Amino acid sequence: MDRPPKPELIRLGLVIQKTRKKAKITQVQLAKALSVVPSTVSAWECGTRRLSEQSARDIDRELGSSGVVHRAWKAANDATGVPEWYEEVEQLERKISELREYQNQMIPGLIQTEAYAHAANRDTSPGASEAELEEMVKSRMRRQAILETDPPLIYMVLEANAVTRVIGSRKILSDQLGEVLSLMEKRVVRLQVVPPNPGCHPGGAGPFRVYSFPDKPMVASAEYQQGEILMDDSGKVQACLSIFSSVQAEAWSPGQTADFIRKVKEELDEYTA
């Protein structure tokens, strides 16, 4: 069952709609100017999809609205300490039938332990308060509900660096790798690791995900420093699928991957013994 739009998003959407109509620009025209599909503009105005701060600024620029939309965006996002893209990712994951994820920096958020998630968020959000970090971790832990009962098909490809990088402490990483191995053994996740220094590196552009649904077109998302960009353009989604296939072809098999992860965990445990 879909969750209703949050009040702050509905208010922001009404501002966007009112400002657009005042400028006498259609949703189609605005979408074209912003290089998004019209359904994205419609979702923004209905309050069913969050938009980034840069998108709010871009809307103001295209509508000549002197910061009206950006001010409404700030008002909507001041209501929570959780980055705006976190909730949208959570909503997408609740509806998926398949997920494909490539990560070159760390263990993916969907399978992180609480301690690892806290350490990872602390490293990537140095200006966040302890309360804000706790909210981010809680949000990440909520996402893992989809792993418990009838989980979707989940395919993950990681660079070796994501497995060996110590985040938080060696103990935290060891516990995290133990959780990864458990999920692999239970067949909750099909995870593969790309060997160190591969000859081919199609994933150099950075982490991304592709979400498949039983009754909707696929959506892709790409990570950047301050969050995540969602893409529903079919060409961009297909490009992400092609890259995923390429990195998957370069990766070890799940069995070889499990052996590699066990070896890394054993070395960590010996160091901390």
N, C-alpha and C positions, 0 to 999 in steps of 0.2 A: 504494500500500500504506500503510495507516494505521500511524503510529508508536506503539509501546506507551506507556502512561502512564508518566510519570516517577515514581520511587520516592517522592519527597517529596509528590507529589500523592496517591498511593495511601495513604500514611500519614495525610495530612490527611483524605481521604475516609473512612477507617476511623474516625477520631475523630468526624467528623460523624455517621456512621451509629450508632456506639455511643452517642453522647450523645442522639441522637434517640430511639433505642429505649428508653434509660433513662428518658426523659421520657414514654414511651408515646404518641408522636405519629407518625402515618404520614407518608410522603413527600407524599401528597396534601394533608394538613392543613398541613404545613410550607410547601409550595409556595403554598398559598392565603394563608397569613399573610404570606409574603414577596412576593406578587404576581408569582410566576413560574410557569411550567408545571411539572408533576411531573417531566418528563424532565430539566429543569435540575437539580433536587435529586438525581435518580438519577445524572446525569453527575458532579456534585460528589462523591458518595459513591463512585463507581467510579474517581475520579481522572482522568477523561477531559476534564474542563473545569475550568479555573481559576476561582476566585471572587475578587471584590474584597475589600479589607479591610473595607469597610462591610458587605458581605454577611455576612462572618464575624461581625461585631459584631451584625448583625440576627439571625443564627441563635442566637447566645448569648442575646439578649434573648427570643426566642420560646421557647427551650427552658429558660430559667432556669438556664443552665449556668455562670454566674459567670466568663465569660472563657475557658472551656476551649477553645472552637473558635478564638477569636481568638489565643490563645497557640500553638495548632497551626498556624494560618495564618502567624504570624510565623516559626515554625521552618521551615516549608516555603519561605517566600519569602526567608529569609536566605541560602539556598543559591545565589542568583544575583543579579548586579547588573543584570539586564535586567528592566524592569517586567513584571509578570505577564501583562498583556494582549498583549504583543508576540508571544509564542509562539502564543497561540491564534489571533490574526489570521493569522499565517504558516500555520498548519495549515488554516484555512478557505480561504485563497487557493489552496492546492495542489489543492483539490477542486472549485473553482468552474468553471462553464461561462460565466457572465457576472458582471461586476462593474459596479456603478453607484456613482460617488463624487462627492460635492459637497464642495468645500473653499473656504472664504472667507478663509483666512489665509496659506496657503503652498502651494507645489507639493506634490502628494500624495506620501507616502512611497514608494509603489510605483514611482515614476518619478524619484526624486531621485538626483542624482549623489552620490558619496561625500563630496565637499567640502561640498556643500549640506546633506547629511544631518547631517554633523558640526556645522556651524554652527547648523542648526535645533535639534538636540538640546541644544547648549550654551546656546542662548537659552531654551529651554523647561524645562531641568533645571539651573538655576544651582548647585544643591547637589551635583551629581554629580561624582565624581572623573574624571580623564582616562581611567582604566581602564574605568570604568563607561560613559563616553561611547563608547569604542571598541567595547564589547560591544553597545551599542544600535545603532551604525552597522553593525556586522557583521550583526546580526540583520536590519536593514533591507535590506542588500545581498543577503542570502540570499533574501529574499522575491522579488527580481527574477528568480529562476530561471524563474518561470512565463512570463516574457516572451520567452524564448529559443527554445523549441520548441513549436509548436502552441499559442500563447497563447489564453486565453479571450477572449471579447468584452469589451472594456473601454470604458466610457463615463464620461467625466469632465466635470464642469462646474465652472469656477472663477470666482470674482469677479475683476475686473480687478486689484484690490488684491493678490491672491495672486501675480500675475505681475509687478507693478511693485515690490513691497516688496523692498528690498535686504537680503538675509540673508547675513551673513559679509562680503561685499565685492561691489563691482560686477562684478569678474572672475568671482567664484563664481556670481553670478546670471546673467551672460551665458553662461557655460558650461552652466549648468542649462537656460536657455532654448534653447540649441543642441541639447541632448539631447531636450527636449520636441519641438522641430520635427522632429528625426530620427525619433522614434517615431511622430509623426503622419504623416510622409511614407511610412514603412514600413507604415502602417495597423495598427500594433500597438495604438494607442490612438486612439479617437475623442474628441477634446478640444474643448470649446467654452468661451468666456469670456463672462461677462455684462458688458455695457458699463458703464462707470462711472456711478454715480448713476442706476440704473434706476428707472423709475416704480413697478415692482412688485418686492417683495423677499421672496418666500416662504421664502428660505433663512436668514432672520434668526436662527433658533434655533441655527445652528452646523453644523459639518461632520458628515457621516454617510456610511455606505456601505450598499449592499444587495447581498448575495451570493446568486447563483442557482446551483443545483446540478442535475446531470442526473438525480439519483435521490433528492433530499431536498427538504424544504420550504425556502423562502427564509429567510435570516437577515439582520437589519440590525444595524448598530452605530453608536453616536453617540460622538463625542469629547467629553471634558471635560478639565479642567486636569491631572488626574493619570492620565489613561489613556483607556480606552474601555469603554463598556457594550455588551454583546451582548444582542440582543433576538430571541427566536423567537416571540413572540406575533404571531399573524397580523394582528391589527388594527394593531399598531404598525408592522409591516413594510409593510402597505399604505399607512399614512400616510406613511412615508418614500418609497415609490414615487410617491405623489401629489405630494409636494413636489419630488421630482427632476424629474418631468414638467413641473412649473410653472417651475422655474429653467431647465430646458432650453429651454422655449418662449421665455424672456426672453433667451437667449444668442444671440451671433453664430453663424453657420454655421461649420463647421470651416475653410473657406477664409478667411472674414473673420477668424477667430481667428488663423490662421497669419500673416496680414498684420499683425495687431496685435502679435503676439509678435515678428515680425521687426523691426518698427519700434522696439519697446522694446529689443531686443538691439542694433540699430544705434546707438541713442542711448547705450547703455551702452559700446559699443566705442569710440565717438567720444570719450567722456569719459575712458576709460582709455588711449587711444592716446598 
